[in-house]
Structures are given as structure tokens and as C-alpha cells.
Amino acid sequence: MMLKYASFLVSAAIFACVVAIAAQQPERKPPAAGPSAECSALKGRTFDHTTSIVDSALVTSGTLRVSDAVTVANLPAFCRVQGVSKPSADSDIRFEVWLPQPAGWNRKFLSTGEGGFAGQLNYQRNGLDSAMDELLRRGYATASTDTGHVSTDQWWGIGHPEKVTDYLYRAKHVTTVAAKAIIAAYYGQAPSHSYFSSCSNGGRQGLIEAQRYPDDFDGLIIGAPWNLQSHSNAGFIWDAQALAAPGAAVPAEKLPAITVAVIAACDKDDGLEDLRRSQESADWRIDLSGLRERLRSGLDGHGPTDNGRLRSARLLLQSRVPEPGMGSPVVQLRQRHGAYRPDDRAAGGRHVHRLRGGDSTRRQDHPVSRLERSDAAAGIQSKANGGLEQTQSFYRLFMVPGMNHCSGGIGASNFGGVGQQIPPVRDAAHDLQTALEKWVEGGTAPTQFIGTKFTDNQATTRTVQYTRPVCLYPTVPRYKGTGDPNDAANFACVR
């Protein structure tokens, strides 16, 4: 099958992993001319016998009150389409598609994803990037879904296997299929290209879309994907039990000492000693012996600590759950619902995968291990893919130092990802979505991009503190030795 689309994966301290499909794109024919349906006329339409439009209305006030808790402001005029899909007897997948007015549409579809266990649409991020509101402002037709349940129901998955399937992969697919049909009905033409961009559970959604439904998107940005949920949730329990032991918890006031020690261990790797990490590594085996006396000494005025707390500190830095045997139930669950398979290339697509180094919830080494191992069972860089060079023709990984989960942190972690501050410039150098489109539509694959750190993490802050290059794995940024160290131009991506 022709590899058709591109995927962008982005994660934060390793927050950026971008993937793109490297196969030749089939020539696109001009869309057939036809009258655009009025927004209100979309109501009542059905698709695939399981999906229907329950309401459609033109929003021209600039403000949309979604609920008592959610009001979205500063919106251009658009057609709001609300739908429901019931692919099983127990399914109730709610979704919305937002359509810019024809004069403002860029002829592209960009789907956002849904974080955590979803249960609500990704309407806005309070002035931050890549939710439905910001995508609409940029001229994209966009869509989001509750994945088949509401967030207020904590027991939605118990006794409801079809709802679990909807959450894991079916809801995003049926929403995407419906969104494309609605776009074609409203504008009288299909989108020229379809994209996906999200993080965390949204990153997992993107990976599964690329593997199960390769025709859904031409390119994907996948950030900090929560792809091994079976292992991850077991890890949360493992950590919670370890930290609950008597004397094991590290007091919050002592955590800065651990942070300083970790940064100091890696600080000079980029050619600068500035208490900032500009390089990221999947190897987190850091010597904590120097922390023992610092944590015991009560240097922050809060008294001594004990070996239990030191062991806890080591756990926080080196958290690993022992890998279960391949026949165990946890692995069987991953094989059914997880998001890495040996035949990623066969699935098609260009992927950008971003990862974050300051993220304590995701394992930074997982995509790297999948990329570097050469046996076919390991994943994306199998012998069938032809090694690293051939793999990078459809999949590109970027590691972002100092980024928290999806956004924030002490690093230069703003580059167009969901929940991030909006980058200073919307070009291929500063914005991942623009870079992905340049790859998919123009054939120019990204080798690096610029991450921006503002003076604080507020959505309205526009004063830049410093910038850093985010490099294509396995290259890393290194200071050239001269010039302003706060300027990304004075760093090079090296091996």
C-alpha cells in the first residue's frame, strides 16, 4: 500500500518527536465544483448508518458558551456542527466539527486529540495552543470528541467493553470519518490535506490512528504519547506503593535539591554551564551518591532525612516497572490496545514524535529503544524498514530537554504543541504544524526546529527569555562557543 500520510509526534523534555510519511504522495486532483451546503442544512444528515448530525448552527457572536463552566471567546464566525455516533449498541460518541467560513478556510482539516481518559471535547486551552479555538482561528476545519463517555462518570468503563473500545481507538476514527464527510458537504469539496496534532492520550490516539487507520491523516504530530497504558498504570501503582512506605516520601521542600543535582550532572554536555539542559538522553542512570549528605543534612532548614527518602529520590529519577513476561496479562492487553507495532511502515504515514525530558509520567527511553533496536519484533526500525535512514523517511523523533508533560517546564518548550504558549512566529522553524505541512506537501523533512522559552508560562506572555534548537534524533544541540547563548542560532545539532 502506498504510504500516504505523515505523522508528527511531539513530547516535552523529550517533548518533540515528529514523524512523516516518506512515500510518494499520489497526485491530488482538483475537487469537484459544487454548491456549499448552508450550515443549518447539515442538521439531520447521517453517515455510515451509525453517525448523525444532531445540531448545526452559525456562530457569529465571537463567543461560544458551551456550558456553565466553559465559554470560548475571540472566535471568528464559524459553523458549529454537533454529532453523535453509535457504532455499537452501547456506544454514545459525541463530537463536534468547527468549520471556518469559506473565505477564511485554508482547505485543510486538523484534528486535535483528547488527553487523559477524555470524557470532554478539547474546546480551548485558555489562550494556549492547538485546541479547537486556536485551530479555528488559524483557518483549519477541526474536530474533537468525548470518546464515548463523560468525564463526570468515573466508572464508565466497568462492565462496558464497547465503551472501552470507543475510548481506545474507535471514537477518534469515526469522528475523523464523519468530520471529512461534513467538510465535503459544507464546502462542496474535500480537504486538500488532513492532519492530527495532540499529546499524552492524544499522542496515543495519533499512534493508533497511524497504525489502524492509515487513510485518516496525511500527517501527525504525536507528543508524549501515553501509548503503553497497561504498563504506565501499573507503574503509577508501583510508585505510589513505594512512596507510601514509612519514611520514603521526599518532602516537597527537598525536591529542588534533586533537581539541581540532576541538572548539574548533565549541564555541561551542551558546551555551556548555565543550569539549563539543552541535551536530552534516554539514559537516566544518574549517580545520586552526592545527594545523600545533602538530603540528610537538612540544608534547606527542614531537618535530616533518611535512607528511605534517598531510595525514594532514586525511584523518582529511575522509575522502572519490571518488564513482565510476554505471556502475561499486562502484555496481552498492550498487544490488543497498545500503540507500537512492528509494521509501522506498512501502516503508512509521516510521523513527528516529540518527547519531553522533564515529564515524570512517561518513559523517555521507550520510543528511542523502539527506534534503535533492529529486530523486527521491536518496532519501527526493523530490518524491513531498511535502518535509521529509511525509517526517518517516514518517522522523525525529536527530544525536547526541560519540558514537562506536553508543555511548560524550564526548557525551551514552546513550538506549536497542544497546551503550549503560542510560538513567536508561525513558520516551519518555530511551529511544528507548519513544519509538518512543509514535509507532507512540499517534501522538505524537518531536521531541527526552534523551541522558545518565555519569561514565564502565562498564555499572554510574549517576552522571549531564550531559544534552543530541538534536534532530530540522534543529534543533540551543542553551543558553538561564541555568540549569545540565549539564541538558538549559536547552537549546532551534532552527534
Secondary structure, 3 states (H helix, E strand, C coil): CCCCCCCCCCCEEEECCEEECCCCCCCCCCCCCCCCCCHHHHCCCEECCCEEEEEEEEECCCCEECCCCCEECCCCCEEEEEEEECCCCCCCEEEEEEEECHHHCCCEEEEECCCCCCCCCCCCCCCCCCCHHHHHHCCCEEEEECCCCCCCCCCCCCCCHHHHHHHHHHHHHHHHHHHHHHHHHHHCCCCCEEEEEEECHHHHHHHHHHHHCCCCCCEEEEECCCCCHHHHHHHHHHHHHHHCCCCCCCCHHHHHHHHHHHHHHHHHHHCCCCCCCCCCCCCCCCCCCCHHHHHHHCCCCCCCCCHHHHHHHHHHHHCCCCCCCCCCHHHHHHHHHCCCCCCHHHHCCEEEEEEECCCCCCCCHHHHHHHHCCCHHHCCCCHHHCHHHHHCCCEEEEEECCCCCCCCCCCCCECCCCCCCCCCCCCCCCCHHHHHHHHHHHCCCCCEEEEEEECCCCCCCCCEEEEEEEEECCCEEEECCCCCCCCHHHEEEEC
